[in-house]
Amino acid sequence: MRKLTYLIAMSVDGFIAGPRGEYDIYPTPEGYLRHLCTEFPETLPSHIRPHLGIADAPNKHFDTVIQGRTTYQPALDAGVPSPYAHLRQLVVSSTLSSPDPAVEIVAGDPVARVRELKAEEGLGIYLAGGARLAGALYEEIDEVVVKQYPIMLGTGIPMISGEFGLRSLRRTDVTTFDSGHVILRYVRA
């Protein structure tokens, strides 16, 4: 069975974006970016991969990405309707019609769709965000990878927005960088 991994950038104080959805606030020094290119190349959008020298890098962990409409919108605004062309792409939205044949719109229950995806053969499923979708898929998340940036936002969009539910996790890896960045990996306990 495939696993659903919530891999997300987060400030030290627990926010994945600013209060108006600002996401371009995270400092990305060269050493940290090189690590992401090596360890998680498939999480980098297709249109920037050539600029990073990883245009043809193989998918290491994931062959599918699922994201909410708000997470997907900046790509549409930039004229990139298929931001993860190297992955199977799903966008959860009740209002969006498919802007690209390579993007599946999930207008119904995202939990049911993720359970179908998990039952298929293949690599893992990358949950790219956002907070409401992570909240809706809370019980389906098998692994959490937090890219913690050495900044605080004070307020903003939390990592998960949903109902209260205690979940115990077991840390499986920590990668630290001189820049203060930390990548934390957890699985269900």
C-alpha positions as CSV (number, residue, x, y, z in Angstrom):
1,M,0.0,0.0,0.0
2,R,1.2,3.5,-0.9
3,K,1.6,6.1,1.8
4,L,0.5,9.7,1.9
5,T,3.3,12.1,3.0
6,Y,2.6,15.6,4.0
7,L,5.8,17.4,3.0
8,I,5.5,21.1,3.9
9,A,7.6,24.2,4.5
10,M,7.0,25.7,7.9
11,S,8.2,28.6,10.1
12,V,9.5,27.9,13.6
13,D,6.2,29.1,15.0
14,G,4.2,26.6,12.9
15,F,2.9,28.6,9.9
16,I,3.1,27.4,6.3
17,A,2.3,30.8,4.8
18,G,1.6,34.3,5.8
19,P,-1.9,35.6,6.7
20,R,-2.7,36.4,3.1
21,G,-1.1,33.2,1.8
22,E,2.4,34.6,1.3
23,Y,4.7,31.7,0.5
24,D,7.7,33.4,-1.0
25,I,9.1,34.5,2.3
26,Y,11.2,31.4,3.1
27,P,15.0,31.9,2.7
28,T,16.5,29.1,0.6
29,P,20.3,29.1,0.8
30,E,22.3,27.2,-1.8
31,G,23.3,24.2,0.4
32,Y,19.7,23.7,1.5
33,L,18.4,23.9,-2.0
34,R,21.0,21.4,-3.3
35,H,19.8,19.0,-0.6
36,L,16.2,19.4,-1.7
37,C,17.3,18.8,-5.3
38,T,19.1,15.6,-4.4
39,E,16.7,14.2,-1.8
40,F,13.3,15.4,-2.9
41,P,13.6,16.3,-6.6
42,E,10.0,15.5,-7.4
43,T,8.7,18.0,-5.0
44,L,10.2,20.8,-7.1
45,P,7.9,22.1,-9.8
46,S,8.6,21.0,-13.4
47,H,9.1,24.6,-14.8
48,I,11.9,25.4,-12.3
49,R,13.7,22.0,-12.4
50,P,15.7,22.8,-15.6
51,H,17.1,26.0,-13.9
52,L,18.2,23.8,-11.0
53,G,19.9,21.3,-13.2
54,I,17.5,18.5,-12.3
55,A,15.1,18.5,-15.4
56,D,15.4,14.8,-15.8
57,A,16.0,13.7,-12.2
58,P,14.0,10.6,-11.4
59,N,11.2,10.5,-8.8
60,K,12.7,9.1,-5.6
61,H,9.8,9.0,-3.2
62,F,6.6,10.1,-5.0
63,D,4.8,9.6,-8.3
64,T,1.6,11.5,-7.4
65,V,0.9,14.9,-5.9
66,I,-2.3,16.1,-4.4
67,Q,-2.9,19.7,-3.4
68,G,-5.7,22.1,-2.5
69,R,-6.9,24.8,-4.8
70,T,-5.2,27.6,-2.8
71,T,-1.8,25.8,-3.1
72,Y,-2.4,25.2,-6.8
73,Q,-3.5,28.8,-7.6
74,P,-0.1,30.5,-7.7
75,A,0.9,28.1,-10.5
76,L,-2.2,29.0,-12.5
77,D,-1.6,32.7,-11.8
78,A,2.0,32.3,-13.3
79,G,0.5,30.6,-16.4
80,V,1.6,27.1,-15.3
81,P,-1.5,24.9,-15.3
82,S,0.6,21.7,-14.9
83,P,3.2,22.5,-12.2
84,Y,4.2,18.9,-11.5
85,A,4.2,17.5,-15.0
86,H,6.7,14.8,-13.9
87,L,4.0,13.5,-11.4
88,R,0.4,12.5,-11.5
89,Q,-1.4,15.6,-10.4
90,L,-4.6,16.0,-8.4
91,V,-6.1,19.2,-7.2
92,V,-9.0,19.2,-4.6
93,S,-11.5,21.9,-5.6
94,S,-15.3,22.1,-5.8
95,T,-15.1,25.2,-8.0
96,L,-12.3,24.6,-10.5
97,S,-12.7,23.0,-13.8
98,S,-9.7,21.2,-15.2
99,P,-7.3,23.8,-16.6
100,D,-5.0,21.1,-18.1
101,P,-5.7,17.5,-19.1
102,A,-2.7,16.4,-16.9
103,V,-4.4,17.7,-13.8
104,E,-7.3,15.7,-12.2
105,I,-9.8,17.8,-10.3
106,V,-11.1,16.1,-7.2
107,A,-14.5,17.8,-6.6
108,G,-15.8,15.1,-4.3
109,D,-14.5,13.5,-1.1
110,P,-10.7,13.8,-1.0
111,V,-10.5,11.0,1.7
112,A,-12.1,8.5,-0.6
113,R,-9.9,9.5,-3.5
114,V,-6.7,9.2,-1.4
115,R,-7.8,5.8,-0.2
116,E,-8.2,4.7,-3.9
117,L,-4.7,6.1,-4.7
118,K,-3.2,4.4,-1.7
119,A,-4.6,1.0,-2.9
120,E,-2.8,1.4,-6.3
121,E,0.7,0.3,-7.0
122,G,3.5,2.8,-7.2
123,L,5.6,5.3,-5.3
124,G,4.2,7.5,-2.5
125,I,1.7,10.3,-2.7
126,Y,3.0,13.8,-2.0
127,L,0.5,16.0,-0.1
128,A,1.8,19.5,-1.1
129,G,-0.8,21.5,1.0
130,G,-2.6,23.3,2.1
131,A,-3.8,23.4,5.7
132,R,-7.5,22.7,5.0
133,L,-6.7,19.7,2.8
134,A,-4.2,18.4,5.4
135,G,-7.0,18.7,8.0
136,A,-9.4,16.9,5.8
137,L,-6.8,14.1,5.1
138,Y,-5.5,14.1,8.7
139,E,-6.4,10.4,9.4
140,E,-4.8,9.4,6.0
141,I,-1.4,11.0,6.6
142,D,1.2,8.3,7.1
143,E,4.3,10.4,7.1
144,V,5.1,14.1,7.9
145,V,8.2,15.8,6.5
146,V,8.6,19.3,7.9
147,K,11.0,21.6,6.2
148,Q,11.5,24.0,9.1
149,Y,12.8,27.4,8.2
150,P,14.7,29.6,10.7
151,I,12.0,32.3,10.7
152,M,8.9,33.3,12.7
153,L,5.9,34.8,11.1
154,G,3.8,35.6,14.2
155,T,0.6,34.8,12.4
156,G,-0.5,33.1,9.2
157,I,-1.8,29.8,7.8
158,P,-1.2,26.9,10.2
159,M,0.3,23.6,9.2
160,I,-3.1,21.9,9.6
161,S,-6.5,23.4,9.9
162,G,-9.1,20.8,11.0
163,E,-10.7,19.1,14.0
164,F,-8.8,18.4,17.1
165,G,-7.3,14.9,17.1
166,L,-4.2,13.7,19.0
167,R,-1.8,11.8,16.8
168,S,1.4,10.3,18.1
169,L,4.4,10.4,15.7
170,R,7.8,8.8,15.8
171,R,10.7,10.8,14.4
172,T,12.7,8.8,11.8
173,D,15.2,11.4,10.7
174,V,16.5,14.9,11.3
175,T,18.7,16.8,8.8
176,T,20.2,20.1,10.0
177,F,21.9,22.8,8.0
178,D,24.4,25.5,9.1
179,S,21.8,28.0,7.9
180,G,19.4,27.0,10.7
181,H,17.1,25.0,8.4
182,V,16.0,21.6,9.7
183,I,14.2,18.8,7.9
184,L,12.2,16.6,10.3
185,R,10.7,13.2,9.2
186,Y,8.0,11.5,11.2
187,V,5.8,8.4,10.8
188,R,2.7,7.3,12.7
189,A,3.7,5.9,16.0
